[in-house]
Amino acid sequence: MLTVALLLLSNIFMTFAWYGHLNFKSAPLWQVVLFSWGIAFFEYCLAVPANRFGSFQFTTAQLKIMQEVITLLVFSGFSIIFLKEQLKWNYIAAFVLVIGAVSLVFLDTKGSRHKEAANSTYTAETVIASDIRK
């Protein structure tokens, strides 16, 4: 759940970095870029650990597709609440197709990454503990 929580938080930051400025179109572009870049820094501070910790449990394809679904969920909520846009039927249909892709990626839970992780002495917890000691 740590990976999902960090990906969710990182996507909230990134959505604001990429799209939050659209409500402030009178602001100069250079200011918008600098402000968005500052927000993106915090996104990276969450996304990098999410992917590192998640790599002990998920394949990179699973991490990526999970991140894309989280991005769509966050963006859908953001566009409705913050940008005041409507969610249309074709957006929902596209989201359903992405959910189909997710189920395909997670179908093979017995892949080589999972066997390696089961045989490895390293886990996300040991990496976190090691990083803390340093």
C-alpha positions as CSV (number, residue, x, y, z in Angstrom):
1,M,0.0,0.0,0.0
2,L,3.0,2.3,0.5
3,T,3.7,2.3,-3.2
4,V,0.1,3.1,-4.1
5,A,-0.1,5.9,-1.5
6,L,3.2,7.5,-2.7
7,L,2.1,7.2,-6.4
8,L,-1.3,8.8,-5.5
9,L,0.4,11.7,-3.7
10,S,3.0,12.2,-6.5
11,N,0.2,12.2,-9.1
12,I,-1.7,14.9,-7.2
13,F,1.5,17.1,-7.2
14,M,2.2,16.4,-10.9
15,T,-1.4,17.1,-12.0
16,F,-1.2,20.5,-10.3
17,A,2.2,21.1,-11.8
18,W,1.0,20.3,-15.4
19,Y,-2.6,21.6,-15.3
20,G,-3.1,23.9,-12.3
21,H,-1.8,27.0,-14.1
22,L,-4.7,26.7,-16.6
23,N,-6.9,28.6,-14.2
24,F,-4.3,31.4,-14.2
25,K,-3.8,32.1,-17.9
26,S,-2.9,35.8,-17.4
27,A,0.3,34.8,-15.5
28,P,3.5,35.0,-17.6
29,L,4.6,31.7,-19.1
30,W,8.1,31.9,-17.5
31,Q,6.5,32.2,-14.0
32,V,4.2,29.3,-14.7
33,V,7.1,27.1,-15.8
34,L,9.1,28.0,-12.7
35,F,6.2,27.4,-10.4
36,S,5.3,24.1,-12.1
37,W,8.9,23.0,-11.9
38,G,8.9,23.7,-8.1
39,I,5.7,21.6,-7.7
40,A,7.3,18.8,-9.8
41,F,10.2,18.6,-7.4
42,F,7.9,17.3,-4.7
43,E,6.3,14.9,-7.2
44,Y,9.7,13.4,-7.8
45,C,10.4,13.1,-4.1
46,L,7.4,10.8,-3.9
47,A,7.5,9.0,-7.2
48,V,11.1,7.9,-7.0
49,P,10.7,6.1,-3.6
50,A,7.3,4.7,-4.8
51,N,9.0,3.0,-7.7
52,R,12.0,1.9,-5.7
53,F,9.9,0.3,-2.9
54,G,7.3,-1.0,-5.4
55,S,10.1,-2.7,-7.5
56,F,10.4,-5.3,-4.7
57,Q,6.8,-6.4,-5.1
58,F,5.8,-5.5,-8.7
59,T,7.4,-5.7,-12.2
60,T,8.2,-2.4,-13.9
61,A,5.3,-2.9,-16.3
62,Q,2.9,-3.3,-13.3
63,L,4.3,-0.2,-11.7
64,K,3.9,1.8,-14.8
65,I,0.3,0.7,-15.6
66,M,-0.6,1.2,-11.9
67,Q,0.8,4.8,-12.2
68,E,-1.2,5.4,-15.3
69,V,-4.5,4.3,-13.7
70,I,-3.7,6.5,-10.7
71,T,-3.0,9.4,-13.0
72,L,-6.3,9.0,-14.8
73,L,-8.2,8.8,-11.5
74,V,-6.4,11.9,-10.1
75,F,-6.8,13.8,-13.4
76,S,-10.5,13.0,-13.7
77,G,-11.2,14.3,-10.2
78,F,-8.9,17.3,-10.8
79,S,-10.6,18.3,-14.1
80,I,-14.0,18.0,-12.6
81,I,-13.3,19.8,-9.3
82,F,-10.5,22.3,-10.1
83,L,-11.0,23.0,-13.9
84,K,-14.8,22.6,-13.8
85,E,-14.9,20.3,-16.8
86,Q,-17.4,17.6,-17.5
87,L,-16.6,13.9,-17.6
88,K,-17.9,12.6,-20.9
89,W,-19.0,9.1,-21.9
90,N,-16.0,8.6,-24.2
91,Y,-13.6,9.5,-21.3
92,I,-15.3,6.9,-19.2
93,A,-15.1,4.3,-22.0
94,A,-11.4,5.0,-22.5
95,F,-10.8,4.6,-18.7
96,V,-12.6,1.2,-18.8
97,L,-10.2,0.1,-21.6
98,V,-7.2,1.2,-19.5
99,I,-8.7,-0.9,-16.6
100,G,-8.7,-3.8,-19.1
101,A,-5.0,-3.2,-19.7
102,V,-4.3,-3.2,-16.0
103,S,-6.0,-6.6,-15.5
104,L,-3.8,-8.0,-18.4
105,V,-0.6,-6.7,-16.8
106,F,-1.5,-8.2,-13.4
107,L,-2.7,-11.5,-14.8
108,D,0.8,-13.1,-14.6
109,T,1.5,-12.8,-10.9
110,K,3.9,-15.8,-11.1
111,G,6.5,-14.1,-13.3
112,S,10.2,-14.1,-12.9
113,R,10.3,-10.9,-10.9
114,H,8.1,-12.4,-8.2
115,K,10.3,-15.5,-8.0
116,E,13.4,-13.4,-7.7
117,A,11.8,-11.3,-4.9
118,A,10.8,-14.4,-3.0
119,N,14.3,-15.8,-3.2
120,S,16.0,-12.5,-2.4
121,T,17.1,-11.3,1.0
122,Y,16.3,-7.8,0.0
123,T,12.9,-6.3,0.5
124,A,11.6,-2.8,0.5
125,E,11.8,-2.8,4.3
126,T,15.5,-3.8,4.3
127,V,16.2,-1.1,1.7
128,I,14.4,1.5,3.8
129,A,16.2,0.5,6.9
130,S,19.6,0.5,5.1
131,D,18.9,4.0,3.7
132,I,17.9,5.3,7.2
133,R,21.2,3.9,8.7
134,K,23.2,5.7,6.0
